[in-house]
């Protein structure tokens, strides 16, 4: 198997050549120990007291993301909040953020769901480049990103993230993990470490990273982590009540003719307290080096990610056999951020990611289907020098992915995806108003050589935003967008029984590009001491691609078929952070969050797997070096479900935590003790394919220690 299709070579060569050309310019000459790129593409923000390197700023290296705050709502997880939320999969880490749910297929496999969108419609990034894995192919596939060594995680919602891929209709999640050093340490060596453990899955976790300057402008980074869990403890029965009743009825009906099967059905129906086959084991290691000179830098990294996790078994099988997935990814990254002087463009920023990915789905102890994915994603962007408040960027991006499936279950033929895009962003001051324009043209080629199939799609997406600063800290605005997405190889060509998801999946080679036209109204900023973010959105889809449970059964698995139809998506999300009391010795603040999405097809039916209305509230008291925090997260029932989809009941989780910084005046050691789901409530995700037999974890006590020195 080749690493990339030959068609990738011209575009990739162009990207690399542009970086090399810029590196040869005089602008790369300067003071060797000057700070790294702080141009318009590198967002600066006041650092929290526990940020790395003890610097007074954070540099976001994914160019362009910081410029989308008007066209896409943004949330940032870092510091103690990130430590409090850490888990093995990205979906679990972000689930309590506004507008975010998770796929929740299994404890070892969970993607973020943004505004009800998942899979192809949510872009997962590492420093601005895609994860280049197979997590978008199916819900049972884990995300090949290790959150435990993340420095921060940015969440961008809405179609303005089209600058990073036309498929990102729901938004994007960008994980910044320093795999390529993004600044020179201001100390001889810097070490970050995290140790944690919990009771709900007997979790043991250790992660550490080392950053050091090597002299003459060079910096090196090395990190690694190890995470192991046992089967997850759950409240009550694993199987939801309606399905459990069906299993017990079926057991009674076959008792006389097949007593062994009847006993197995009763055992499956009565499984409680523990979710069988939900254990995980994951480790990762990454190393990178970068060279800084003046306002420019160049670097590279290599990383390895390995996880082995259980897949919960669908109840009702006569011979249930535990399944597992073993996943491995080798990944290389290149970065070049080059200062171009005082001309029209201030910086040239280039990123390239290479991935060799494989995962094997085990049937018992025997290997079954193996997914092999090799891909490259590359982008280069010219950032304009800001003049009189006018700023922007233009760029191009190339993605190629080759997937080959081996084993008895050839549910997807060998396929190749090639995408080439050009994009641009402009921010224009109009007196008291700010105007933002973003556009992307993308050509996508999808082929399945063994079927003799080749399809090509040409799509244009665009967004326009207008905002007004009501006060110095509060911004009101509106945006309009038109986005288009080509169907993926899986949506077109998949046809077969998928052992790990225990479903039969059927694509449609006649699918066309889906398009959406919509807009948002928003208010973001501060009202006095309160931080406010409110957004209402609407999108009208033409030829919306969705996966429908047909009600058929093949090989004991339900049949899910890709279809197209017009659809309406609308909803709202909000966040309020309100200080209640603040003095030198005591502080009290509250947090409120809410998310709502409604999605309907033109035939009157509901779009599958949409999250219900959710509310989140927290109260936090800060006394010296100790913070006490209580949280309540409530998800309403979801009765507006798709055909052959089961509703989910409402649930409320009550959580509490204590954070202690034992060294007064120094926040480099953080001890955190938390209790989640204190009342051991049963919760099931409306966004999960396995909701009826994979409930959320029960009561959990977790302790963690974060060190930074």
C-alpha positions in Angstrom: 0.0 0.0 0.0 1.3 3.4 -0.9 1.3 6.2 1.7 -0.7 8.5 -0.6 -2.2 8.5 -4.0 0.0 9.9 -6.8 -2.4 12.7 -7.3 -1.3 14.1 -3.9 2.2 14.8 -5.1 1.6 18.1 -7.0 -0.4 19.8 -4.3 1.9 18.5 -1.5 5.0 19.6 -3.4 3.5 23.0 -3.9 2.8 23.4 -0.2 6.3 22.3 0.8 7.9 24.4 -1.9 6.1 27.5 -0.6 7.4 26.9 2.9 10.9 26.3 1.6 10.8 29.5 -0.5 9.7 31.5 2.5 12.4 29.9 4.7 15.0 31.2 2.3 13.8 34.8 2.6 15.8 37.4 4.6 12.8 37.7 7.0 14.0 34.5 8.7 17.1 36.2 9.9 16.9 37.7 13.4 17.7 37.2 17.1 18.0 33.5 17.8 16.3 33.7 21.1 13.5 36.1 20.2 10.0 34.9 21.1 8.1 32.8 18.6 5.5 33.9 16.1 3.1 36.5 17.5 1.5 37.6 14.3 -2.2 37.9 13.6 -2.5 34.1 13.3 -1.0 33.5 16.8 -3.7 34.4 19.4 -2.5 35.8 22.6 -4.5 35.6 25.8 -3.9 36.3 29.5 -2.6 33.1 31.0 -4.1 31.3 33.9 -1.8 31.1 36.9 -1.1 27.4 36.2 -0.1 27.7 32.6 3.0 26.0 31.3 6.5 27.7 31.3 5.2 30.3 33.8 4.8 32.7 30.9 2.4 35.6 30.9 0.7 34.5 27.7 -0.6 31.5 25.7 0.2 31.2 22.0 -2.3 29.3 19.9 -0.4 27.9 17.0 -3.3 26.9 14.8 -3.5 29.9 12.5 -6.9 31.2 11.6 -8.7 29.6 14.5 -8.4 32.7 16.7 -9.8 34.9 13.8 -13.1 33.0 13.7 -14.5 34.3 17.0 -17.2 36.3 15.2 -18.2 33.6 12.8 -18.0 30.7 15.3 -18.6 30.6 19.0 -15.5 29.5 20.9 -14.9 27.7 24.2 -11.4 26.9 25.7 -10.5 24.2 28.2 -7.2 24.6 30.0 -5.6 24.5 33.4 -7.7 23.2 36.3 -10.9 23.0 34.2 -9.1 20.6 31.8 -7.7 18.6 34.7 -11.2 18.3 36.1 -12.6 17.0 32.8 -9.8 14.7 31.6 -10.8 11.3 30.4 -9.4 8.8 27.8 -11.6 9.9 24.9 -12.2 13.4 23.6 -16.0 13.1 23.7 -15.9 12.5 27.5 -13.6 15.4 28.1 -15.9 18.0 26.4 -19.4 16.7 27.2 -20.3 19.4 29.7 -19.4 22.3 27.4 -22.3 24.3 25.9 -23.5 22.8 22.6 -21.5 19.6 23.1 -22.6 16.0 23.6 -20.7 12.8 22.8 -21.2 9.6 20.7 -20.6 7.4 23.8 -20.5 4.1 21.9 -18.2 2.6 24.6 -15.9 3.9 27.3 -13.0 3.4 24.8 -14.6 5.1 21.8 -16.4 8.5 22.0 -16.3 11.4 19.6 -17.6 14.9 20.4 -21.1 15.8 19.0 -21.5 19.6 18.4 -24.9 21.0 18.0 -26.3 17.5 17.2 -23.7 17.0 14.4 -21.1 14.2 14.6 -18.9 12.0 12.5 -18.1 13.6 9.1 -19.6 17.0 10.2 -17.2 17.6 13.1 -13.5 18.2 12.4 -11.0 17.0 14.9 -7.7 18.8 14.8 -4.2 18.5 16.3 -2.7 22.0 16.1 -4.9 22.8 13.1 -4.4 19.5 11.2 -6.9 16.7 11.1 -6.6 13.6 13.3 -6.3 11.4 10.1 -7.8 8.3 11.7 -11.0 6.3 11.1 -13.1 7.7 14.0 -15.4 9.4 11.6 -16.1 6.1 9.8 -18.1 4.4 12.6 -19.1 5.1 16.2 -17.2 2.1 17.5 -13.9 3.6 16.3 -11.8 5.5 18.9 -10.4 8.9 18.3 -6.6 8.7 17.9 -5.9 11.7 20.1 -4.5 11.5 23.6 -6.1 14.3 25.8 -3.8 13.7 28.7 -0.9 15.7 27.4 -3.1 18.5 25.9 -2.1 22.0 26.9 -5.5 23.3 25.9 -8.5 22.3 23.8 -10.4 24.8 21.7 -14.0 24.2 20.6 -15.4 26.1 17.7 -19.1 25.7 16.8 -20.8 26.5 13.6 -20.1 26.3 9.8 -17.6 29.2 9.8 -15.0 26.5 10.6 -15.2 25.7 6.9 -11.7 27.1 6.6 -10.6 23.8 8.0 -12.8 21.5 5.9 -16.1 21.8 4.1 -17.3 18.8 6.1 -17.0 20.8 9.4 -20.7 22.0 9.3 -21.1 21.3 13.1 -17.7 22.8 14.1 -14.2 21.8 15.1 -12.2 20.7 18.1 -8.6 21.7 18.1 -6.2 20.0 20.6 -2.9 21.8 21.3 -0.4 19.4 22.8 3.0 21.0 22.1 4.1 17.9 20.1 6.0 20.4 18.0 7.3 23.0 20.6 5.4 26.3 20.1 7.7 28.5 22.1 11.2 28.4 23.7 11.1 27.5 27.4 12.5 30.2 29.6 14.1 27.6 31.9 16.7 24.9 31.5 14.1 22.1 31.6 10.3 22.2 32.1 8.4 19.1 33.3 4.6 18.6 33.4 3.1 15.5 34.9 -0.3 14.1 35.8 -1.2 11.2 38.0 -4.8 10.1 38.5 -7.0 7.2 39.5 -10.7 6.5 40.0 -13.1 4.0 41.5 -15.8 3.6 38.8 -13.4 1.8 36.5 -10.4 1.2 38.7 -8.6 3.7 36.4 -4.8 4.2 36.6 -3.4 7.1 34.7 0.1 8.6 34.3 1.2 11.2 31.8 4.3 13.4 31.6 6.1 15.8 29.2 9.5 17.4 29.1 10.4 20.6 27.3 13.9 22.0 27.1 15.9 24.6 25.0 18.8 23.1 23.2 20.6 26.3 22.5 20.9 28.4 19.3 17.1 28.7 19.1 16.2 25.0 19.3 13.7 23.5 21.6 12.7 19.8 22.2 9.6 18.2 23.5 8.9 14.6 24.6 5.7 13.3 26.2 4.1 10.0 27.0 1.1 8.6 28.8 -0.4 5.3 30.0 -4.1 4.7 30.9 -5.7 1.5 32.0 -9.2 0.8 33.2 -11.2 -2.2 34.2 -14.9 -2.8 33.3 -17.0 0.2 34.2 -19.4 0.2 37.2 -23.0 1.2 36.3 -26.1 1.9 38.3 -28.8 -0.7 37.9 -29.2 -2.9 34.8 -27.1 -2.5 31.7 -30.0 -3.1 29.3 -32.8 -0.5 29.2 -36.2 -1.5 30.7 -38.2 -2.0 27.4 -35.5 -4.1 25.8 -34.9 -6.0 29.0 -38.6 -7.0 29.1 -38.4 -8.2 25.5 -35.4 -10.4 26.4 -37.1 -12.0 29.4 -40.3 -12.6 27.3 -38.1 -14.2 24.5 -36.4 -16.4 27.2 -39.7 -17.7 28.3 -40.8 -18.5 24.8 -37.7 -20.6 24.0 -37.3 -22.2 27.4 -38.8 -25.5 26.3 -36.9 -25.9 23.0 -33.6 -24.2 23.8 -33.0 -23.9 27.6 -29.4 -22.9 27.1 -30.4 -19.9 24.9 -33.1 -19.0 27.4 -30.6 -19.0 30.2 -28.2 -16.8 28.2 -31.1 -14.3 27.4 -31.9 -14.0 31.1 -28.3 -13.5 32.0 -28.0 -10.7 29.5 -31.3 -9.1 30.7 -30.2 -9.2 34.3 -26.7 -8.0 33.9 -26.3 -5.2 36.4 -23.7 -3.2 38.4 -20.9 -3.6 35.8 -20.8 -3.0 32.1 -19.1 -6.2 30.7 -16.3 -5.9 28.2 -15.8 -2.2 28.8 -12.1 -2.2 29.9 -9.5 -0.1 28.1 -5.7 0.1 27.9 -4.0 3.0 26.1 -0.5 4.4 25.8 1.1 7.1 23.6 4.5 8.6 23.1 5.5 11.7 21.1 8.7 13.6 20.4 9.3 16.9 18.5 11.9 19.6 17.9 11.5 23.2 16.7 13.9 26.0 15.7 13.0 29.6 16.5 14.6 32.7 15.0 13.1 36.1 15.1 9.4 35.8 14.5 9.7 32.6 12.6 9.9 28.9 13.5 10.1 25.5 11.9 9.6 22.1 13.5 8.7 18.4 13.2 7.4 15.7 15.4 6.7 11.9 15.4 4.1 10.2 17.6 2.7 6.8 18.4 -0.8 6.0 19.8 -2.0 2.6 20.9 -5.3 1.6 22.4 -7.1 -1.7 23.1 -10.7 -1.5 24.3 -13.7 -3.6 24.7 -16.9 -3.3 22.7 -20.2 -3.9 24.6 -22.1 -6.8 23.2 -25.6 -6.2 21.7 -28.1 -8.2 23.7 -30.2 -11.0 22.2 -27.6 -13.0 20.4 -27.7 -16.8 20.9 -23.9 -17.0 21.2 -22.7 -13.6 22.5 -19.0 -13.2 22.2 -16.9 -10.4 23.6 -15.4 -8.1 21.0 -12.4 -5.9 21.2 -10.6 -3.3 19.0 -6.9 -2.9 18.9 -5.9 0.5 17.3 -2.5 1.9 16.4 -1.4 5.1 14.7 2.0 6.4 13.7 1.8 10.1 13.0 4.3 12.7 11.8 3.8 16.4 11.7 5.7 19.3 10.1 5.3 23.0 10.8 6.8 26.2 9.3 5.7 29.6 10.5 7.7 32.2 8.6 7.7 36.0 9.1 7.6 37.8 5.7 8.6 41.3 6.8 6.6 44.5 6.4 4.8 43.8 3.1 1.2 42.9 2.4 1.6 39.6 4.1 3.2 39.3 7.5 3.4 35.5 7.8 3.4 32.2 5.9 2.1 29.4 8.0 2.3 25.8 6.8 1.3 22.5 8.4 1.6 18.9 7.1 0.4 15.8 8.9 1.2 12.2 7.9 -0.6 9.1 9.4 -0.3 5.4 9.2 -3.3 4.0 11.0 -4.6 0.5 11.6 -7.2 -1.1 13.8 -8.3 -4.7 14.1 -11.7 -5.8 15.3 -11.3 -9.0 17.3 -14.1 -11.6 17.5 -13.3 -13.1 20.9 -9.6 -13.7 20.7 -9.5 -14.1 16.9 -8.7 -11.1 14.7 -11.5 -10.3 12.3 -11.7 -7.2 10.2 -8.7 -4.8 9.9 -9.0 -1.2 8.8 -5.8 0.2 7.3 -5.7 4.0 6.7 -2.8 6.0 5.3 -3.2 9.7 4.7 -1.7 13.1 4.4 -3.3 16.5 5.3 -1.4 19.7 4.3 -2.3 23.3 4.4 -0.5 26.6 3.9 -1.8 30.0 4.7 -0.7 33.6 3.9 -1.6 35.9 6.8 -2.1 39.6 5.9 -0.5 42.3 7.9 -3.1 44.2 9.9 -3.6 47.7 8.6 -6.2 50.1 10.0 -8.1 47.2 11.5 -8.3 45.3 8.2 -6.8 41.8 8.4 -7.2 38.4 6.8 -5.6 35.4 5.2 -5.7 33.2 2.1 -4.6 29.6 1.8 -5.0 26.2 0.3 -5.3 22.7 1.7 -4.8 19.2 0.4 -6.1 16.0 2.0 -5.6 12.4 0.7 -6.7 9.2 2.4 -6.4 5.6 1.3 -8.4 3.0 3.2 -8.1 -0.8 2.8 -10.1 -3.3 4.8 -8.8 -6.8 5.3 -10.6 -9.9 6.7 -13.7 -11.9 6.3 -16.1 -8.9 6.4 -15.4 -6.7 3.4 -18.1 -4.2 4.4 -16.2 -1.4 2.5 -14.2 -1.8 -0.7 -10.7 -0.3 -1.0 -11.2 3.4 -1.5 -9.4 6.7 -1.9 -10.4 10.2 -1.0 -8.6 13.3 -2.4 -9.6 16.9 -1.6 -8.0 20.1 -2.8 -9.3 23.5 -1.5 -8.6 27.2 -1.5 -10.0 29.4 1.2 -9.9 33.0 2.5 -10.9 35.1 5.4 -11.3 38.9 5.6 -12.1 41.1 8.6 -13.1 44.7 7.6 -13.8 47.6 10.0 -16.9 49.6 9.1 -16.9 52.3 11.7 -18.5 50.9 14.8 -19.2 47.6 13.0 -16.9 44.7 12.1 -17.5 42.7 8.9 -16.0 39.2 8.4 -16.1 37.2 5.2 -15.0 33.6 4.8 -15.1 31.4 1.7 -13.9 28.0 0.6 -13.9 26.2 -2.8 -13.2 22.5 -2.6 -12.8 19.7 -5.2 -13.3 16.2 -3.8 -12.6 13.0 -5.7 -13.8 9.7 -4.2 -13.0 6.3 -5.8 -13.4 2.6 -5.2 -11.1 1.0 -7.8 -12.4 -2.6 -7.2 -15.9 -1.4 -8.0 -14.7 0.7 -11.0 -16.3 3.7 -9.3 -15.0 7.2 -9.3 -17.0 10.3 -8.3 -16.0 13.9 -8.1 -17.7 16.9 -6.4 -17.1 20.6 -6.6 -18.4 22.7 -3.7 -18.4 26.3 -2.5 -19.0 27.3 1.0 -19.1 30.8 2.5 -20.0 32.8 5.6 -20.6 36.5 6.3 -20.7 38.0 9.8 -21.4 41.5 11.1 -20.9 42.5 14.7 -21.3 45.6 16.8 -19.5 46.4 20.1 -22.4 47.6 22.3 -20.0 48.3 25.2 -16.3 47.9 25.6 -16.8 44.2 26.5 -20.1 43.2 24.9 -20.5 42.3 21.2 -23.8 41.7 19.4 -23.8 40.1 15.9 -25.3 38.1 13.2 -23.9 35.9 10.5 -25.2 34.1 7.4 -23.7 31.0 5.8 -23.9 28.6 2.9 -22.0 25.4 3.3 -21.6 22.3 1.1 -20.2 18.8 1.8 -19.3 16.0 -0.5 -20.4 12.5 0.6 -17.7 10.4 2.2 -16.5 7.0 0.8 -18.3 5.3 3.7 -21.6 7.0 2.9 -21.3 6.0 -0.7 -19.8 2.5 -0.7 -20.2 0.7 2.6 -22.3 -2.5 2.4 -21.9 -5.3 4.9 -22.2 -6.5 8.5 -19.9 -4.5 10.9 -18.8 -6.9 13.6 -17.9 -4.3 16.3 -20.9 -2.0 15.9 -23.0 -5.2 15.4 -25.0 -3.5 12.7 -25.4 -4.1 8.9 -24.5 -0.8 7.2 -25.5 0.1 3.6 -24.3 3.1 1.6 -25.7 4.7 -1.5 -23.4 5.3 -4.5 -25.9 7.8 -5.9 -25.6 10.3 -3.0 -24.9 14.0 -4.1 -23.4 16.8 -2.1 -25.4 18.1 0.8 -25.8 21.9 1.2 -27.1 24.1 4.0 -28.1 27.7 4.2 -28.5 29.3 7.6 -27.5 31.9 10.1 -26.9 32.8 13.7 -27.6 35.6 16.1 -25.2 36.0 19.0 -24.2 38.1 22.1 -20.8 37.5 23.5 -18.6 39.3 26.0 -19.0 40.9 29.5 -21.8 42.7 31.2 -20.1 44.2 34.2 -18.3 41.3 36.0 -20.4 38.6 34.2 -19.2 36.7 31.2 -22.0 36.0 28.7 -22.3 33.9 25.5 -25.7 33.4 23.8 -26.3 32.0 20.3 -29.3 31.1 18.4 -28.9 29.2 15.0 -30.8 27.8 12.1 -29.8 25.8 9.1 -31.9 24.6 6.2 -30.3 21.5 4.5 -30.9 20.2 1.0 -30.0 16.6 0.4 -29.0 16.1 4.0 -27.2 12.7 4.4 -28.3 10.6 7.4 -28.1 7.0 8.6 -31.6 5.4 9.1 -32.4 2.3 11.0 -34.6 0.6 8.5 -36.2 -2.0 10.9 -34.6 -4.8 8.9 -32.3 -7.4 10.5 -29.4 -9.1 8.8 -27.0 -11.5 10.7 -28.8 -10.6 14.0 -27.9 -6.9 13.5 -30.2 -4.0 12.6 -29.7 -2.5 9.1 -28.6 1.1 9.0 -28.9 2.7 5.5 -27.5 6.0 4.3 -30.3 8.2 2.8 -30.8 11.8 1.7 -33.6 14.3 2.4 -34.2 18.0 3.1 -33.9 18.9 6.8 -34.2 21.8 9.3 -31.8 22.2 12.1 -32.3 24.9 14.7 -31.4 25.5 18.3 -29.7 27.7 20.9 -26.8 27.5 23.4 -25.8 29.8 26.2 -23.3 30.3 28.9 -23.2 32.7 31.9 -20.2 33.0 34.4 -21.3 35.3 37.2 -19.1 36.3 40.2 -21.3 36.5 43.3 -18.7 37.8 45.8 -15.0 38.7 45.6 -12.6 39.7 48.3 -8.9 39.2 49.0 -9.6 36.1 51.0 -12.8 34.7 49.6 -14.5 34.4 46.2 -17.8 32.9 45.1 -18.9 32.4 41.5 -21.6 30.6 39.6 -21.7 29.1 36.1 -24.8 28.3 34.0 -24.9 26.5 30.6 -27.8 25.4 28.4 -28.0 23.7 25.0 -30.9 22.8 22.7 -31.1 21.3 19.2 -34.1 20.4 17.1 -33.7 18.6 13.8 -36.5 17.4 11.5 -36.7 15.9 8.0 -39.2 17.3 5.4 -41.3 14.1 5.7 -42.1 15.1 9.3 -39.8 12.5 10.9 -36.9 13.3 13.2 -33.2 13.3 12.4 -31.5 10.3 14.2 -29.5 10.6 17.4 -30.1 14.3 18.4 -29.3 15.3 22.0 -32.1 16.6 24.2 -32.3 19.9 26.0 -29.5 20.0 28.6 -28.8 22.3 31.5 -25.6 22.7 33.6 -25.0 24.7 36.8 -22.0 25.1 39.1 -21.2 27.0 42.2 -17.5 27.5 43.2 -16.0 29.0 46.3 -12.3 30.0 46.4 -10.7 30.2 49.8 -7.0 30.8 49.7 -5.3 27.8 48.1 -8.6 25.7 48.1 -11.5 25.7 45.7 -14.8 24.0 46.5 -17.1 23.3 43.6 -20.5 21.7 43.2 -22.2 20.9 39.8 -25.6 19.8 38.6 -25.9 18.4 35.0 -29.5 17.6 33.8 -30.5 16.1 30.5 -34.2 16.1 29.6 -35.9 13.1 28.1 -35.6 12.8 24.3 -38.9 11.6 22.9 -38.4 13.3 19.5 -36.6 10.3 18.0 -36.2 8.9 14.5 -38.0 5.9 13.1 -36.9 2.6 14.9 -35.0 4.7 17.5 -35.7 4.4 21.2 -36.4 7.4 23.4 -34.2 8.2 26.4 -35.3 9.2 29.9 -34.2 12.3 31.7 -31.4 12.1 34.2 -29.5 14.4 36.6 -25.9 14.0 37.7 -24.7 15.8 40.8 -20.9 16.3 41.0 -18.5 17.9 43.5 -14.8 18.6 43.6 -12.1 20.1 45.8 -9.0 21.6 44.3 -5.9 22.3 46.5 -2.8 24.2 45.5 -0.5 23.2 48.5 2.3 25.6 47.8 1.0 29.1 48.7 1.8 31.6 46.0 2.8 28.9 43.6 0.3 27.1 41.3 2.6 24.6 39.9 1.2 21.7 42.0 -2.6 21.1 41.8 -4.3 18.3 43.8 -7.9 17.6 42.7 -10.4 15.3 44.4 -13.8 14.9 42.7 -17.0 12.9 43.0 -19.2 12.4 39.9 -22.7 11.1 39.7 -22.9 11.2 43.5 -26.4 9.8 43.7 -25.6 6.9 41.3 -28.2 7.9 38.7 -28.7 6.0 35.4 -28.1 8.0 32.3 -28.4 7.1 28.6 -27.2 9.3 25.8 -29.6 10.0 23.0 -26.6 10.5 20.7 -25.3 7.0 21.3 -25.9 4.0 19.0 -25.5 1.7 22.0 -27.8 3.7 24.4 -30.0 0.7 25.2 -27.2 -1.4 26.6 -24.4 1.0 27.4 -25.5 3.4 30.2 -23.2 6.2 31.5 -20.9 5.3 34.4 -22.2 5.2 38.0 -20.8 6.9 41.1 -17.2 7.8 40.8 -14.5 9.1 43.1 -11.4 10.3 41.4 -8.1 11.9 42.6 -5.5 13.5 40.4 -2.3 15.5 40.9 -0.9 17.8 38.3 2.7 19.0 38.5 4.4 21.8 36.5 7.9 22.8 37.3 
